[in-house]
Amino acid sequence: LALGVISGQKCNESNECDSNSHLHVATKVAKVAKVAKVAKAAIQISEFQPGSPPTPPGPPVPGFPLVELSGPPGDSQVCVWSINTDGGNPQLFVDSVAPPTGIPTTVSFDPITGLAEVPGPELAFPSFTIVLSFGCPPVGYPVDQSFLAAILPNILPIHDSIWVPNAATATELQDVLNDIRAAVAAATFAPDTVPGSVLPYNGASPSLVFREGSTGPLFQVVNGAIFDADGNSVDPGDFDSPSPDQPTPDLINPSLVSGATGDPHIHT
């Protein structure tokens, strides 16, 4: 951060200064080289590539087959699973579990990057939910009050979840996430909250979802454009990578850098 004093108070020989004058501060934040970030204590979904809806209609075209996680150094047991949240199916259910055996995977997070890769579940299009938890639920189980009462206690803690809607399911997904959070908060066996984010619908299914710097806010890539978690378009040049719309397996995800300039006034 560079600070330059452009002008200041004018004082005469008797040290009497003009109180109406003001100080101009010119600021400029330069782009900086990327530095690997230390992973947060929480285990999170760092990056995954859902793939692309096929043409003609049929099963989804597989994307990046692994889900990248960020977490503290050491071993952890995790399971990654999906909920079929297609707007054409009124009943939500556990669609796919990775690994298929239903036995959680033991992962070792890299001591330098804080990253690890695990098998990813199949993701239905155009709308889906991906969940990262300690245990695995049974495939095909409906996500309803029975699920909340009988299954949820066995898969806690839920480390992270990302809910990707289409135009018809955004409100529905938010309601389901809120129901799960309420059930967890009301239970004595669980943490107070369930982490989860419902991403805005930006006209199509995302080809890539990633956390800035691997542990930061979520971004999604839709038709080559980048959107933040509020649905705002983000300039690719705001990242420290020449291709922030491409997956970066085994590497820290692109980080935001600032090149903004300003001329704020500090009045004296």
C-alpha positions, 0 to 999 in steps of 0.5 A, a space after each residue: 500500500 503506497 500513501 502519497 501526501 498530495 496537499 495539506 494544511 497551509 500555515 503561516 509564519 506564526 504557525 496559524 493553519 487554515 482549518 478548512 484545508 484538507 489532506 489528499 491521500 492517493 492510494 494504490 494497491 499493487 497486485 502481489 505474487 501468490 502466497 500459499 494460504 494456511 488452511 483453516 481448521 475446518 474441513 471444506 470442499 475446496 474445488 470440484 468440477 461437476 461436468 457438463 450436461 450431455 447433448 443429446 440428453 442422457 447421463 451427465 458427462 463426467 468432469 474432474 472425477 475427484 473432489 478437492 478438500 482443504 483441511 488441517 494437517 493430519 488424517 480425517 474420515 470423510 464421505 462425499 455424497 449428493 442429493 438429487 435436487 432436480 426441480 422435476 422431482 418433488 422428492 429429494 433423496 440421496 443420489 450418490 455416495 463416494 466411496 460407493 461402499 458407504 465406508 468413509 474415506 481416510 484422507 491425509 491433508 498435505 502439510 504445506 497446501 492443506 489439500 487432499 483429493 477424494 472420490 466424488 459422487 455422481 451429480 445430477 443436472 441441472 440442480 444438485 447438492 454436494 455434501 461433505 460429512 464424517 459418515 455416509 448415508 444410504 443411497 436412495 434414502 429420501 431427504 425428509 423428516 425421517 432422514 433428519 431424525 434417523 440418518 443425520 445423527 449417524 453422518 455428523 458432523 457435516 463439514 460442508 455442503 454446496 447447494 447448486 440450484 436451477 431457476 426452479 429450485 433455489 428457494 426449495 434448496 434454501 428451505 431444505 438446508 434451513 430444515 437440516 440446520 434447524 434439526 441439528 440445532 434442536 438435537 443434543 448430539 450435534 453442533 449448533 449449525 450445519 455449514 452450507 451455501 446455496 449458490 445463485 442460479 446464473 443461467 446454467 449449471 456451473 462447470 467449476 466450483 472453487 473456493 478462492 485461495 482454497 479456503 475462502 469464499 465460493 465462486 462458480 464458473 458458468 459458460 466461461 464466466 466467473 460469479 461470486 456467491 452472490 451471483 455477481 460477475 467477477 473479472 477474471 483479471 481480479 485473480 492471480 491466475 491467468 486461467 481462474 476458470 480452469 481446475 487446479 488439482 493439487 494446487 492452491 486455488 486462484 486468489 483475488 488480488 486488488 489493483 484498485 486505485 483511489 483518491 480519498 480525502 481526509 478532512 482536517 
